C-alpha cells in the first residue's frame, strides 16, 4: 500500500510503499531514516489525530493513497 508523508522538515512529500501489518513505530523509524532525524522526535498525524506507535497501519484505518503529516518534536524552553 502506498502512503504519502507531508513534511515541513526540508520540504516535500515522501511516497512510501508499506505493508498494512507494519506498526506505526516501524513507519516512524523508516521516515526518520529518510529525513535523517531521530526516530523519537517523529510524530505522524492523520485526520488531526496523532497515530499510536503500537498500532498497525491497518488498525489505524489507513488506506491506499492516504496522507500523513510529519511533525518533529523539538526541544525548547529554558
DSSP file (Angstrom, degrees, kcal/mol; ACC not computed):
  #  RESIDUE AA STRUCTURE BP1 BP2  ACC     N-H-->O    O-->H-N    N-H-->O    O-->H-N    TCO  KAPPA ALPHA  PHI   PSI    X-CA   Y-CA   Z-CA
    1    1 A X              0   0    0      0, 0.0    17,-3.4     0, 0.0     2,-0.4   0.000 360.0 360.0 360.0 141.8    0.0    0.0    0.0
    2    2 A X  E     +A   17   0A   0     15,-0.2    63,-3.3    13,-0.0    64,-0.4  -0.825 360.0 178.7-100.8 133.9    1.2    3.5   -0.8
    3    3 A X  E     -A   16   0A   0     13,-2.6    13,-3.0    -2,-0.4     2,-0.4  -0.935  18.7-139.4-126.9 152.8    1.1    6.3    1.7
    4    4 A X  E     -Ab  15  67A   0     62,-2.5    64,-3.2    -2,-0.3     2,-0.6  -0.930   7.6-156.6-112.7 138.3    2.3    9.9    1.4
    5    5 A X  E     -Ab  14  68A   0      9,-2.9     9,-2.8    -2,-0.4     2,-0.5  -0.963   7.8-154.1-114.9 116.5    4.0   11.8    4.2
    6    6 A X  E     -Ab  13  69A   0     62,-3.2    64,-2.9    -2,-0.6     2,-0.4  -0.789  21.3-175.2 -90.7 127.2    3.8   15.5    4.0
    7    7 A X  E     - b   0  70A   0      5,-1.9    64,-0.1    -2,-0.5     5,-0.1  -0.964  36.3-167.8-131.8 141.3    6.7   17.2    5.8
    8    8 A X  S    S+     0   0    0     62,-0.6     2,-0.9    -2,-0.4     3,-0.3   0.581  71.6  97.3 -93.4 -13.9    7.8   20.7    6.6
    9    9 A X  S    S-     0   0    0      1,-0.3    -2,-0.0    61,-0.2    61,-0.0  -0.657 115.1 -17.5 -78.2 106.5   11.3   19.4    7.5
   10   10 A X  S    S-     0   0    0     -2,-0.9    -1,-0.3     2,-0.0    -2,-0.1   0.504 113.1-102.8  75.5   1.9   13.3   20.1    4.4
   11   11 A X  S    S+     0   0    0     -3,-0.3    -3,-0.1     1,-0.2     2,-0.1   0.153  73.7  77.9  71.8 168.2   10.1   20.4    2.5
   12   12 A X  S    S-     0   0    0     -5,-0.1    -5,-1.9    -4,-0.1     2,-0.4  -0.320  70.5 -75.8  98.6-173.0    8.5   18.0    0.2
   13   13 A X  E     -A    6   0A   0     -7,-0.2     2,-0.5    -2,-0.1    -7,-0.2  -0.999  28.8-147.4-135.5 129.5    6.5   14.8    0.1
   14   14 A X  E     -A    5   0A   0     -9,-2.8    -9,-2.9    -2,-0.4     2,-0.6  -0.871   8.3-156.3 -99.6 132.3    7.6   11.3    0.9
   15   15 A X  E     -A    4   0A   0     -2,-0.5     2,-0.4   -11,-0.2   -11,-0.2  -0.944  17.8-174.6-106.9 121.3    5.9    8.5   -1.0
   16   16 A X  E     -A    3   0A   0    -13,-3.0   -13,-2.6    -2,-0.6     2,-0.7  -0.930  24.6-148.3-121.7 141.9    6.2    5.2    0.8
   17   17 A X  E     +A    2   0A   0     -2,-0.4     2,-0.3   -15,-0.2   -15,-0.2  -0.937  37.3 173.5-103.6 112.7    5.2    1.6   -0.1
   18   18 A X        -     0   0    0    -17,-3.4     2,-0.4    -2,-0.7    -2,-0.0  -0.770  35.9-115.2-123.4 162.1    4.3    0.0    3.2
   19   19 A X    >   -     0   0    0     -2,-0.3     3,-1.9     1,-0.1    38,-0.3  -0.810  24.4-133.2 -93.2 136.1    2.8   -3.3    4.5
   20   20 A X  T 3  S+     0   0    0     -2,-0.4    38,-2.4     1,-0.3    39,-0.3   0.660 106.1  57.7 -66.8 -14.6   -0.6   -2.8    6.2
   21   21 A X  T 3  S+     0   0    0     36,-0.2    -1,-0.3    35,-0.1     2,-0.1   0.431  81.4 111.7 -93.8  -0.4    0.6   -5.0    9.1
   22   22 A X  S <  S-     0   0    0     -3,-1.9    35,-2.3     1,-0.1    36,-0.2  -0.453  70.6-120.3 -69.3 144.0    3.6   -2.7    9.8
   23   23 A X  B  >  -E   56   0B   0     33,-0.2     4,-2.1    -2,-0.1    33,-0.3  -0.445  16.7-116.5 -82.8 162.1    3.4   -0.8   13.1
   24   24 A X  H  > S+     0   0    0     31,-2.5     4,-2.8    28,-0.4    29,-0.2   0.874 117.7  57.9 -63.2 -37.0    3.4    3.0   13.3
   25   25 A X  H  > S+     0   0    0     28,-1.9     4,-2.0    30,-0.3    -1,-0.2   0.907 106.5  47.8 -60.1 -41.8    6.7    2.7   15.3
   26   26 A X  H  > S+     0   0    0     27,-0.3     4,-2.0     2,-0.2    -1,-0.2   0.901 111.6  50.5 -65.1 -40.4    8.2    0.9   12.3
   27   27 A X  H  X S+     0   0    0     -4,-2.1     4,-2.4     1,-0.2    -2,-0.2   0.907 108.8  52.0 -63.1 -42.1    6.8    3.5    9.9
   28   28 A X  H  X S+     0   0    0     -4,-2.8     4,-2.8     1,-0.2    -1,-0.2   0.901 107.7  51.7 -61.6 -41.2    8.3    6.3   12.1
   29   29 A X  H  X S+     0   0    0     -4,-2.0     4,-2.0     2,-0.2    -1,-0.2   0.904 110.0  49.4 -62.5 -40.2   11.7    4.6   12.0
   30   30 A X  H  X S+     0   0    0     -4,-2.0     4,-2.0     2,-0.2    -2,-0.2   0.926 112.7  46.8 -63.8 -44.9   11.6    4.4    8.2
   31   31 A X  H  X S+     0   0    0     -4,-2.4     4,-2.5     1,-0.2     5,-0.2   0.907 110.2  53.4 -63.3 -42.4   10.6    8.1    8.0
   32   32 A X  H  X>S+     0   0    0     -4,-2.8     5,-1.9     1,-0.2     4,-1.1   0.880 108.6  49.7 -63.3 -37.4   13.3    9.1   10.4
   33   33 A X  H  <5S+     0   0    0     -4,-2.0    -1,-0.2     3,-0.2    -2,-0.2   0.919 112.7  47.1 -64.8 -42.6   16.0    7.3    8.3
   34   34 A X  H  <5S+     0   0    0     -4,-2.0    -2,-0.2     1,-0.2    -1,-0.2   0.878 120.3  37.3 -67.6 -37.6   14.8    9.0    5.2
   35   35 A X  H  <5S-     0   0    0     -4,-2.5    -1,-0.2    -5,-0.1    -2,-0.2   0.522 105.5-127.6 -92.1  -6.5   14.7   12.5    6.8
   36   36 A X  T  <5 +     0   0    0     -4,-1.1     2,-0.3     1,-0.2    -3,-0.2   0.928  66.0 125.4  59.1  48.3   17.8   11.9    8.9
   37   37 A X  S   <S-     0   0    0     -5,-1.9    -1,-0.2    -6,-0.1    -2,-0.1  -0.935  71.6 -84.2-130.1 155.9   16.2   12.9   12.1
   38   38 A X    >   -     0   0    0     -2,-0.3     3,-1.8     1,-0.1     4,-0.3  -0.352  32.4-133.3 -62.2 137.4   15.9   10.9   15.4
   39   39 A X  G >  S+     0   0    0      1,-0.3     3,-1.3     2,-0.2    -1,-0.1   0.813 102.9  64.2 -60.7 -31.8   13.0    8.5   15.4
   40   40 A X  G 3  S+     0   0    0      1,-0.3    -1,-0.3   -11,-0.0    -2,-0.1   0.529  99.0  54.6 -74.7  -2.5   11.9    9.6   18.9
   41   41 A X  G <  S+     0   0    0     -3,-1.8    32,-3.5    31,-0.1     2,-0.4   0.496  85.6 104.9-101.3  -6.1   11.2   13.1   17.5
   42   42 A X  E <   +C   72   0A   0     -3,-1.3     2,-0.4    -4,-0.3    30,-0.2  -0.625  43.2 179.4 -84.9 128.0    8.8   11.9   14.8
   43   43 A X  E     -C   71   0A   0     28,-2.5    28,-2.9    -2,-0.4     2,-0.5  -0.997  11.5-157.7-122.6 130.7    5.1   12.3   15.2
   44   44 A X  E     -C   70   0A   0     -2,-0.4     7,-2.9     7,-0.3     2,-0.4  -0.933   9.1-167.5-112.0 133.5    2.7   11.2   12.5
   45   45 A X  E     -CD  69  50A   0     24,-2.2    24,-2.6    -2,-0.5     2,-0.4  -0.950   9.2-176.3-124.3 137.6   -0.8   12.7   12.2
   46   46 A X  E >  S- D   0  49A   0      3,-2.4     3,-1.8    -2,-0.4    22,-0.1  -0.990  76.9 -12.6-134.7 124.8   -3.8   11.5   10.2
   47   47 A X  T 3  S-     0   0    0     -2,-0.4    -1,-0.1    20,-0.3     3,-0.1   0.877 129.9 -53.6  50.8  42.5   -7.0   13.5   10.1
   48   48 A X  T 3  S+     0   0    0      1,-0.2     2,-0.5    21,-0.0    -1,-0.3   0.480 115.6 113.4  78.0   2.5   -5.9   15.6   13.0
   49   49 A X  E <   -D   46   0A   0     -3,-1.8    -3,-2.4     0, 0.0     2,-0.3  -0.919  67.3-126.1-113.2 130.8   -5.1   12.6   15.2
   50   50 A X  E     -D   45   0A   0     -2,-0.5     2,-0.3    -5,-0.2    -5,-0.2  -0.551  31.8-123.3 -70.1 133.5   -1.7   11.5   16.4
   51   51 A X        -     0   0    0     -7,-2.9     2,-0.3    -2,-0.3    -7,-0.3  -0.610  20.2-122.2 -84.1 139.0   -1.0    7.9   15.5
   52   52 A X    >   -     0   0    0     -2,-0.3     3,-1.5     1,-0.1   -28,-0.4  -0.638  11.0-135.4 -84.6 131.4   -0.1    5.5   18.3
   53   53 A X  T 3  S+     0   0    0     -2,-0.3   -28,-1.9     1,-0.3   -29,-0.4   0.813 101.3  55.0 -54.0 -36.3    3.2    3.6   17.9
   54   54 A X  T 3  S+     0   0    0    -30,-0.2    -1,-0.3   -31,-0.1     2,-0.1   0.621  91.4  88.8 -79.2 -13.0    1.7    0.3   19.0
   55   55 A X  S <  S-     0   0    0     -3,-1.5   -31,-2.5     1,-0.1   -30,-0.3  -0.431  74.7-122.9 -83.1 159.5   -1.0    0.2   16.3
   56   56 A X  B  >  -E   23   0B   0    -33,-0.3     4,-1.5    -2,-0.1   -33,-0.2  -0.570  26.0-110.0 -93.3 164.7   -0.6   -1.2   12.8
   57   57 A X  T  4>S+     0   0    0    -35,-2.3     5,-1.7   -38,-0.3     4,-0.3   0.900 121.3  48.9 -58.0 -41.2   -1.3    0.8    9.7
   58   58 A X  T >45S+     0   0    0    -38,-2.4     3,-1.6   -36,-0.2    -1,-0.2   0.913 107.4  52.5 -66.5 -44.4   -4.4   -1.4    9.1
   59   59 A X  T 345S+     0   0    0    -39,-0.3    -1,-0.2     1,-0.3    -2,-0.2   0.741 103.5  58.9 -68.2 -21.4   -5.7   -0.9   12.7
   60   60 A X  T 3<5S-     0   0    0     -4,-1.5    -1,-0.3    -3,-0.2    -2,-0.2   0.580 115.6-117.3 -79.0  -9.9   -5.4    2.9   12.3
   61   61 A X  T < 5 +     0   0    0     -3,-1.6    -3,-0.2    -4,-0.3    -2,-0.1   0.643  56.6 161.5  82.8  14.8   -7.8    2.7    9.3
   62   62 A X      < -     0   0    0     -5,-1.7     2,-0.3   -42,-0.1    -1,-0.2  -0.441  17.5-166.7 -70.4 143.0   -5.2    4.0    6.9
   63   63 A X    >   -     0   0    0     -2,-0.1     3,-2.3     1,-0.1    -1,-0.0  -0.842  34.1 -64.7-128.7 164.4   -5.9    3.2    3.2
   64   64 A X  T 3  S+     0   0    0     -2,-0.3   -61,-0.2     1,-0.3    -1,-0.1  -0.186 120.4  13.4 -47.0 128.2   -4.1    3.3   -0.1
   65   65 A X  T 3  S+     0   0    0    -63,-3.3    -1,-0.3     1,-0.2   -62,-0.2   0.399  88.2 149.0  85.5  -2.8   -3.1    6.9   -1.0
   66   66 A X    <   -     0   0    0     -3,-2.3   -62,-2.5   -64,-0.4     2,-0.5  -0.246  41.2-131.3 -62.9 153.4   -3.8    8.4    2.4
   67   67 A X  E     -b    4   0A   0    -64,-0.2   -20,-0.3   -62,-0.1     2,-0.3  -0.914  18.8-168.0-109.2 134.1   -1.7   11.4    3.5
   68   68 A X  E     -b    5   0A   0    -64,-3.2   -62,-3.2    -2,-0.5     2,-0.5  -0.859  16.3-133.7-112.9 153.8    0.0   11.6    6.9
   69   69 A X  E     -bC   6  45A   0    -24,-2.6   -24,-2.2    -2,-0.3     2,-0.5  -0.935  12.6-141.9-113.2 130.7    1.6   14.7    8.3
   70   70 A X  E     -bC   7  44A   0    -64,-2.9   -62,-0.6    -2,-0.5     2,-0.4  -0.784  19.1-179.9 -93.5 125.2    5.0   14.6    9.9
   71   71 A X  E     - C   0  43A   0    -28,-2.9   -28,-2.5    -2,-0.5     2,-0.6  -0.991  16.4-147.8-121.0 132.7    5.6   16.8   12.9
   72   72 A X  E     - C   0  42A   0     -2,-0.4     2,-0.3   -30,-0.2   -30,-0.2  -0.896  13.4-134.6-105.0 121.8    9.0   16.8   14.5
   73   73 A X        -     0   0    0    -32,-3.5     2,-0.3    -2,-0.6    -2,-0.0  -0.547  27.6-164.2 -71.0 132.8    9.1   17.2   18.3
   74   74 A X        -     0   0    0     -2,-0.3     2,-0.3     0, 0.0    -1,-0.0  -0.876  19.6-115.8-120.7 153.9   11.8   19.7   19.2
   75   75 A X        +     0   0    0     -2,-0.3     2,-0.3     2,-0.0     0, 0.0  -0.659  48.5 147.5 -84.1 142.2   13.4   20.6   22.5
   76   76 A X        +     0   0    0     -2,-0.3     2,-0.2     0, 0.0     0, 0.0  -0.888  15.1  75.6-156.2-173.1   12.8   24.0   23.8
   77   77 A X              0   0    0     -2,-0.3    -2,-0.0     1,-0.2     0, 0.0  -0.594 360.0 360.0  98.2-159.5   12.4   26.1   26.9
   78   78 A X              0   0    0     -2,-0.2    -1,-0.2     0, 0.0     0, 0.0   0.429 360.0 360.0 -92.5 360.0   14.9   27.3   29.4
